Amino acid sequence: MPLYVWLKTHLPDPDGNADIKWNFTKFLIGKDGTPIKRFEPMTSPEDIAAELPGLLNG
């Protein structure tokens, strides 16, 4: 549970709310453990994949 609380605190939703509305919210975390981005439940895997090339090559 501490990881869940930490993620919500560091990556609030676009409105600034830390709460998660539904259990399919996704989080992108950098290889160094830095929280990068939060994705809402309806975000497709393809949308998330678009974020990855810069992280993998950087």
Contact map, one row per residue, 1 for C-alpha under 8 A:
1111100000000000000000000000000000000000000000000000000000
1111110000000000000000000000000000000000000000000000000000
1111111000000000000000000000000000000000000000000000000000
1111111100000000000000000000000000000000000000000000000000
1111111110000000000000000000000000000000000000000000000000
0111111111000000000000000000000000000000000000000000000000
0011111111100000000000000010000000100000000000000000000000
0001111111110000011100000000000000000000000000000000000000
0000111111110000010000000000000000000000000000000000000000
0000011111110000000000000000000000100000000000000000000000
0000001111111000010000000000000000111100000000000000000000
0000000111111111111000000000000000000100000000000000000000
0000000000111111111100000000000000000101000000000000000000
0000000000011111100000000000000000000000000000000000000000
0000000000011111100000000000000000000000000000000000000000
0000000000011111110000000000000000000000000000000000000000
0000000000011111111000000000000000000000000000000000000000
0000000110111001111100000000000000000000000000000000000000
0000000100011000111110000000000000000000000000000000000000
0000000100001000011111101000000000000000000000000000000000
0000000000000000001111101000000000000000000000000000000000
0000000000000000000111111000000000000000100000000000000000
0000000000000000000111111000000000000000100000000000000000
0000000000000000000001111100000000000001100000000000000000
0000000000000000000111111110000000000111100000000000000000
0000000000000000000000011111000000000111100000000000000000
0000001000000000000000001111100000111110000000000000000000
0000000000000000000000000111110000111110000000000000000000
0000000000000000000000000011111111111000000000000000000000
0000000000000000000000000001111111110000000000000000001000
0000000000000000000000000000111111000000000000000000000000
0000000000000000000000000000111111000000000000000000000000
0000000000000000000000000000111111100000000000000000000000
0000000000000000000000000000111111110000000000000000000000
0000001001100000000000000011110011111000000000000000000000
0000000000100000000000000011110001111100000000000000000000
0000000000100000000000000011100000111110000000000000000000
0000000000111000000000001111000000011111000000000000000000
0000000000000000000000001111000000001111101000010000000000
0000000000001000000000011100000000000111111000000000000000
0000000000000000000001111100000000000011111000000000000000
0000000000000000000000000000000000000001111100000000000000
0000000000000000000000000000000000000011111110110000000000
0000000000000000000000000000000000000000011111110000000000
0000000000000000000000000000000000000000001111111000000000
0000000000000000000000000000000000000000000111111100000000
0000000000000000000000000000000000000000001111111110000000
0000000000000000000000000000000000000010001111111111000000
0000000000000000000000000000000000000000000011111111100000
0000000000000000000000000000000000000000000001111111100000
0000000000000000000000000000000000000000000000111111111000
0000000000000000000000000000000000000000000000011111111100
0000000000000000000000000000000000000000000000001111111110
0000000000000000000000000000000000000000000000000011111111
0000000000000000000000000000010000000000000000000011111111
0000000000000000000000000000000000000000000000000001111111
0000000000000000000000000000000000000000000000000000111111
0000000000000000000000000000000000000000000000000000011111
